[in-house]
């Protein structure tokens, strides 16, 4: 397999592996993997390393976003239903 064919194949393999893990655990991972894979490819042909790093970063950001949304919902519930 040539190097030009191995990069898309590796990206597809990573995408399928994380897709099979379930959407609840992969929130942000797919988008991060795609962005990281492309960035890694253009930064010295390290697409797989970029995809893994992007997945980790995307998952972290998605987890932070979910936590912020939960805090906002909790704050909205407290202010809309005051304790008597």
Secondary structure, 3 states (H helix, E strand, C coil): CCHHHHHHHHHHHHHHHHHHCCCCCCCCHHHHHHHHHHHHHHCCCCHHHHHHHHHHHHHHHHHHHHHHHHHHHHHHHHHHCCCC
